[in-house]
Amino acid sequence: MLDIRWMRENREALAEAMVKLNDPEAPWEQALDLDGKRRELLQQAEKLREERNTGSKRIGVLFREKKASEAGALKERMGRIGAEIAQLDEDLRRVEAAYHDAMMRIPNPPEKDVPVAPDEEGNVVVSQWGELPEFDFVPQAHWDLGTDLDIIDFERGVATAGSRFYFLKGAGARLQRILSNWFLDVHIREHGFTEIYPPMMVRGHAMEGTGNLPKFGDNLYRDAEEDYWFIPTAEVSVTNMHRDEILDPGALPLYYVASTPCFRREKVSAGKDVRGIKRVHQFQKVEMVKFVEPAAGRDELESLTRAAEVLLERLDLPYRRVAIATGDLSFVAAIKYDLEVWAAGCREWLEVSSCSLFRDFQARRANIRYRPREGARPEFVYTLNGSGLALPRVIIALLENNQRADGSVKLPDVLRPYLGDEMEIG
């Protein structure tokens, strides 16, 4: 959520930001109009309350002075004022509800150096690491490779849960578990993160706090009877850990990391994204979340992104960093980098991490503040998050890039402490 005071003073900048984001339907003008009505109603109600307080005291004086007729007339006037205040309060509740809804639907303006383009075609590759693997045979895609190795079972996944579900079996399931544990260990031991085991279901206000609601409710799974929402990423639970809190001086920065299943309603038309485990309704992901002081936001984004890149480099997976253009930014991100890994069988770049700075956008929605120093006025924190990493697509790249002509797969040496001598699948 944006600072309404900034919005009042920067209408032109706000309008320009919405054009850059290619979001002409963002109700920022409606929010400002409702803000004006809200303040007007508050002023009217406050003026009437002052009149009522003064009049109530005056009635007592008039009765003591035996001016019953004048006191009666004033008392009648106070009754009418009470009714007017009640009506203003009711009008205010309606206006504030509409104002809140409008504010919740306005996206975060981009940072000044975000590439400006209407859609993903304007995304910019800013760096690339590693050599693309070469083969003296035609490499298989993971849906064939995984099936032949008997580590991914698509047929039973579909029979059990429907399309875009699958079973990982044996070495496949073990590989996912080991990767998740290794990701966590690196983030904790080398990057200073604290591991969190968060709820996998949250209340609606938590989804609203991270910007998933109200705009993206159709992409989420929900138990409507209990008002539980299944998390699309651990970011939702972990960010809301500090909801409605004022963090003590010196508490920042806070770094958290969690490994959870993620649940999303993927709406994909028939095509290449339907096959395999690239785009599914349930997947495992390690998520990094940061709470930092505003001045450190951009430096923290760089270190967050590097924490994810280090994992790909140690796995010897070729990847590229992509600066996301304004028209392709998420609703909440002020700036975002995607890390895309090369998959030799699919022959495409697959996103395995998105690293974003939200400034105080989420913190305002979830009311997360900190005191810069003792006795200082609370300020909103900056939040960031990034995948570190998303498991299905990392598994895809590992299988496809490390396959051999006989269909076996040699896994990277960095996993030997977890695998022992079982460094091959097949």
N, C-alpha and C positions, 0 to 999 in steps of 0.2 A: 504494500500500500504506500502511496506517495504522501509526502508532507503537504497538507492542504495549504499551509502558509506559502510554501514554495510555489504551489500551483497558482495561487492568487496573484503572485508577483511575477510569474513567468509564463503567461499565457502563450506568447509567441513561441518560446522554446518548447513548451509542451505540445503545441500544435505541430511544430517541426518534427519532434520526436515521434509522434504518431504516424506522420507521413513516412519517415524512415522505416518504421516498424511495419509499414504496409497494413495498418490496422485502422481503417477509416470508421469502423463501428465502435471504437473505444469511447465510452460515454463520459469523457472528461469535461465537456461543456455542460452536460446535464449535471454532473457532480458539482461543478462550480455554481450553477444556478440554484441547486438544492442547498448548497452551503450558504448562499445568500439568504434564501428563505428561512433556513434554520436559524441563522443569527438574528434575523428580523423577528421571528417568533419568540426567541429567547428574550430579546430586548423588550418586546411588548409584554410578555408574561412578567418579567422582572419589574417593569414599571407599574403594572397592576398590583403586584405583591407589595411593592413599596407603598402604594396608595392604600391598600387594604390594611397594612400594618399601622400606618399613620391614622387612618380612619377608625380602627378598632380602639386605639388609645384615646382618640377624640370623643368617641361615644361615651366612655367612662367619665370623662370630664364633664360632658354635657349633662349626664344624669346627676352627677354631684351638684351641678349648678341648677338643677331642677328645670332643665330645658328639655323636657320629655319629647315634645313634638319634633324639635330639631334632631334630637338623638334618634328618634324612630325613623325619620327620613334618611339619616345617615346609615343607620343599620340596614335599611332596605337597599340602599346603594351598595353596601358591602356584600350583600347577598348576590346582587347582580354581578359584582366584580368576581365573586367566587365562581359563578357559572361561566363567566368569560374566561377565567384562568383555566378551568377544567376543559373548556373547548380548545383553548390554545395548547394545553398539554397534549390533548388528543391529536390535534393537528401536528404538533411537534413530533410525536411518536411516529406518525405516518411519514413525515418528511425525513426524519432521521433514518428510518428503515430503508427508504428509497435512496437516500444519500449513501448509506453504508453499502448497499448493493452496487451502486454505481462505482464507488471507490474500489470495491473488490474486483471490478472488471476492467480496470485501467492497467495496462502493462507497464513494466519498468522501463523508463527511457534508457537508451543505450549509452555507453561510454563514447567519448568523442572519437576514439580511434577504431571503433568497430567498422568493418567494411560496410558501405551503404549499397544495398541491392534489394530488389523486391522479393527474392526467394533464394533457395539453396544454390542456384547457379552462380550466385555471387560470393559463395564461400571461398576463402583464400588459403591455399596450402602455404604455411609459413616456414616449415622445416620438414625434412624427411631423414630417417635413420635406417641404416641397414641395406644390404643387398637383397634383391628379390631372388628367391631360390630358383635354380635351373635344374631340369631333369632330362635324362636320356630316355624317358618314357612319358606317356601321357598321364599326368597326375589325376587321381580320382577326387571327386568331391566328397565331403564328409558323409553325405547321406548314403553313398555306396560303400565308402571305406569303413564307416562305423558299423554298417550292417554286416559286411563281410567279416569283420573282426569280432562280431557278436558283442559289441559294447554299447550300441544304441539300438533300441527296439522301437521303431516307429509304429508298426502295425498294432502291437499290444497297447501302446500309448493311446492311439486313436480309438481302439476298441474299448478302452477303459474310461477315457475322459473326453474324447472327441478330437477334432482337428487341432493341430499345433500343440499337442501334448506328446510326450515320449518317455520311455524308460531309459535311464543309464544303467548299464549292467557291468558287474565285475570290474575290470580295469577302467572302464569309463566312469563309473561311479566313484571309484577310488581316486582317479585323476582329478575329478572335480573337488573332492574333499581335500586332497593334498594341496591343490592350487589355492583353495580358499584359505587353508591354514598358513601356507607360505606367505600369501599376500598380507594376512593379518600380522604375522611375525615380523615381516620387514617394516611395515608401517609402525608397529609398536616399538620395536627395538632400535630402528634407525631414524625414524621421523617424529618420534615423540607423541604418537597417538595413544589414547586410552581406549581399550576395547569395551564395547557396549553390547549387551544382549537386549534389544529393545522389543516392545510389543509389535506383533505382526498385524494387529488390528487396532484401529484408533477411532476416536469420535470425530464427528464432522468438523468440529472447531480446529482440530489438529490439521486436517486437510486444508482448511481455509488459511491456517497460519503459514503454510508453505506455498500457497498459491495454486494448489490443485483444485480447490473449490473456490467459487462456484462455477468457474469457466469450463472445467474439464471433467465434470461429473460423469459424462457418458463413457469416459475411458477407464473408469474405476469399477472395481467389484465391491458390492455392498450387501450387508445383511440389514435390510430395511427395518425389520422388526425390532432389532436391538440398537439400530443406528451405529453399527460397526462398519468401518471401511477397511478393506484389505490394502496394505501399503503397496504402492507402486515402486517404492524404494525406501531404504532405511532412513533416508534424509527426513522423511515426514516425522517418524517417531523421535529421532535423535534431536532434530531442531526444536521440537516441542518439549524436550526435557526441561528447558529453561523458560517455558512460557510463563508470563506474568511475574518474572523475577527481576530483581535489581542485583546484578553481580557486584561483589565487593571490589574496592580498588586493588589492583594487582592481580585479579583473577584471570584476566585475559593475557595471552590468547588461550583458548580451550580447543583442543584437537580430539575428536572422537572418531572411532572406526568401528564398523559393524558388518557382520556377514549375515545376510538374511535371504530368504526367498522373496521374490518380487512378483506382484500380480498386476497384469495390465490387460485390458481389452484391446487386443491388436486388431485393427480394422484394415486388412490388406486385401486388395483385389487379386484375382488370379494372376500369377506371374512368378518370377524367379524367387521372390521373397517368401513364397509359400513353402518351398521345399526345405527340408532339413530343420536345424535348430537355430536359425538366424533370427527369427521373429516369432516368439511363442508367448503364451499367456502366463506361464510361470517359469521363472529362471532364478538362478542364484547369483548374487552380486555382493562384492565387498564395497562398502560406501564410506567415504571420508567426509566429515563435516567439521567446519571451523567456525568459531566465534572469535572475532578480532576487533581491535580498535579501528575506527575509520581510516586513520592515516596509514595503516599497514595493509589496506585492502588489496592493492595491486601486487605488492610483494608477496603477499600470502597466496594470491592466485597463481603466481609463477611457481612458488615452492610446492603448492598442491599439485599442479600439473606435472612438475618434475618427479614428484613421488610416484605418480602413475607411470610416467615414461621409464623410470628406472626398472620397473618390473618387466616391461616389454624388452628392454635392452638385455637384461639378464636371461630372459627366455630366448634371446636371439631371434626375436620376431620383428621383421621390418615394419615400420610404422611411419605415419606422418601426422604432424600437428596441423589442424585446420582451424583458422579463425572464422567463426560463424558470422555471416552477414546479418544485417539488421532485420531483413524480412524473414530470416530463418531462426532468429533467436527464440528461446523459450519465453513464455509469458513473464517469468520472474527474473531472468538473467539480464544484467546490465552489460556483461561481456562473457563470452563462452568460447572455450577451445575444445574441439573434439579430437580424440586420438583414434586414428583408424589403422587397423592392422591388415597386412596383406594376407589373403588366403589363396594359396596356389591352385587348389582344386576348383573352387568357385570362380577364381580369377577376378576377384574384386576386393576393394578396400571395405573392411567392416568396422564400424564404430564399436570400440570396446570401452571408451571412457568419454564422459563429458565433464569438463571442469568449469565451474561458473562462479562468478562474483555477483552477489545480489544487492550489494550495498546494504542499506537499512530497510529494504523493501519487505523482506520476511519479518524482520524484527518488529516493525510497526504493526504488522498483522497479528503477530503472536505476543506483542508487548514485552520484548526482551531488551532490558536496558542494563547499563553498568555505570558505576561512579568512577570517573577518571582519577579522582583523588578523594581523600577524606573530606566530607562536608560539601563536596561538589554536587551540583545538580545532575541527576541521572540523564544519560544520553543513550540513544539507541545503538546497539552493537551493529557491526557488519557481519553477515553470514556468507559462507562459501560452502560448496560441496563438489565432490568429484568421485567418479567411479574408480575403484582401485583394486580390482578391475571387474568387469562383467564376465561371468564364467562361460556361458555357452559359446560366445564368439572367440574367446581365447582358446577354448578347446578345439573349435573348428580350425583355427590357424595352426595350432600345434600338430594336429593330426594331418592336415593337408600339406603343410610345409616340410614335415619331417618323415613323410612316407617313403617307403622303398618300393622297388619294382615288384617284389614278392608280396606286397600288401601289408607288410609289417611297418611299425612306427618306432623310431628311436627318439626317446624323450630327452630334453636338455639336461646337461650335467648339474645345473643348479638345483635340480630336484632330487639329486642322489641322497641327501640327508633324510629325505622323506620316503624315498623308494627303495633304498638299499641297492641290491644288485638287480632289481627288477626294473631295468631302465628301458625295456622294450615291450611293446604291445604286439602280439601276433605269434 
